Amino acid sequence: MSYAAAAALQAAVYGVLAADPGLTGVAVVDAVPPGEGAGTFVLIGPEEVADASDRSGAGAEHRFVVSVISDATGFLTAKTVAATVCDVLVDAAPAMARGRIVGVRFVKAVARRLEDGDVRRIDLTFRARVEV
């Protein structure tokens, strides 16, 4: 098992999301932007990694969260962006600087209101199998 590909996986996820035309105008970040009224953005968040090595070599299963956070009224904007994120990540096989992505699968989503209902957050959990 190795955590060696974690940074490369994050960079690959960022790259495909930031380059997707369906997310034009939506910031992709790994830290919440400072200040009020951040609009709608995609936040690359926490991950859990487990050994997935086999006879062919070292590997890891990365379960990572990508959040859509929006101060737009209602859930429609957040859900539309979340659907795009899912489509991009599940269909893509981005190249990594270290290791290789074998596959990415959607695991679950949790949608909720934050800050007295003024902000919507959808946490999307994905599973990526990586060979190192």
C-alpha positions in Angstrom: 0.0 0.0 0.0 1.2 3.5 -0.7 0.0 7.0 -0.3 2.5 8.0 -2.9 0.0 8.9 -5.6 -2.3 11.1 -3.4 -1.0 14.4 -4.6 -0.9 13.2 -8.2 -4.5 12.1 -7.9 -5.6 15.4 -6.5 -3.8 17.3 -9.3 -5.5 15.0 -11.9 -8.9 15.6 -10.4 -8.3 19.3 -10.3 -7.1 19.3 -13.9 -10.1 17.6 -15.4 -12.6 19.6 -13.4 -10.9 23.0 -14.1 -10.6 22.2 -17.8 -14.2 21.1 -18.3 -16.3 23.5 -20.4 -19.4 22.6 -18.3 -17.7 24.2 -15.3 -16.7 27.4 -16.9 -17.0 30.2 -14.4 -17.1 27.8 -11.4 -13.9 27.9 -9.3 -12.2 24.6 -8.5 -10.3 25.0 -5.2 -8.9 22.9 -2.3 -9.6 25.5 0.4 -12.8 27.5 1.0 -12.3 31.0 -0.5 -12.2 33.8 2.1 -15.0 36.3 2.5 -18.7 36.4 2.0 -20.6 35.7 -1.1 -18.2 33.2 -2.7 -20.9 32.2 -5.2 -20.8 28.6 -6.4 -17.5 26.7 -6.3 -16.1 23.2 -6.3 -14.0 22.2 -3.3 -11.7 19.2 -3.5 -11.8 17.8 0.0 -10.8 15.0 2.3 -9.9 11.5 1.3 -9.4 8.1 2.8 -6.9 5.6 1.3 -6.7 1.9 1.8 -4.3 -0.8 0.4 -5.4 -2.3 -2.9 -2.2 -4.0 -3.9 -2.4 -7.4 -5.6 0.0 -9.8 -7.4 0.5 -7.3 -10.2 1.9 -4.6 -7.9 1.2 -1.8 -5.5 -2.1 0.0 -5.5 -4.5 2.0 -3.4 -8.1 2.7 -3.2 -8.7 6.4 -2.7 -12.2 7.5 -1.4 -12.3 11.2 -1.9 -14.9 13.9 -1.5 -15.6 16.7 -4.0 -18.0 19.3 -2.6 -20.2 21.8 -4.5 -20.9 24.8 -2.4 -23.3 27.5 -3.5 -25.0 30.6 -2.1 -27.5 30.6 -5.0 -31.1 30.4 -4.0 -32.4 26.8 -3.9 -30.5 23.6 -4.7 -30.8 23.7 -8.5 -27.5 25.5 -9.2 -25.6 23.2 -6.8 -27.2 20.0 -8.2 -26.5 21.1 -11.8 -22.8 21.6 -11.0 -22.7 18.4 -8.9 -24.1 16.4 -11.9 -21.4 17.9 -14.1 -18.7 17.0 -11.6 -20.0 13.4 -11.5 -20.1 13.2 -15.3 -16.5 14.6 -15.6 -14.9 12.4 -13.0 -16.6 9.1 -13.8 -16.0 9.4 -17.5 -12.4 10.7 -17.3 -9.2 8.8 -16.9 -6.9 11.7 -16.3 -3.2 11.1 -16.6 -1.3 11.4 -13.3 2.3 12.6 -12.7 2.8 9.5 -10.5 0.8 6.2 -10.7 -2.1 5.4 -12.9 -5.8 5.7 -12.4 -7.5 2.3 -13.1 -11.0 3.7 -12.6 -13.2 6.2 -10.8 -16.6 5.3 -9.5 -19.3 7.4 -7.8 -20.1 6.2 -4.3 -22.7 8.6 -2.8 -23.9 12.2 -2.4 -25.1 14.1 0.6 -26.9 17.4 0.0 -27.7 19.9 2.9 -28.2 23.5 3.8 -25.6 25.4 5.8 -25.5 28.8 7.6 -29.2 29.1 8.4 -30.2 27.8 5.0 -28.5 30.5 2.9 -25.8 28.1 1.5 -26.2 24.7 -0.1 -23.5 22.0 0.0 -23.4 18.8 -1.8 -20.6 16.3 -0.8 -19.9 13.8 -3.6 -17.9 10.8 -2.6 -15.9 8.9 -5.3 -13.7 5.8 -5.2 -10.6 5.8 -7.4 -8.4 2.7 -7.8 -4.8 3.7 -8.4 -1.8 1.6 -9.4 1.5 3.0 -8.1 
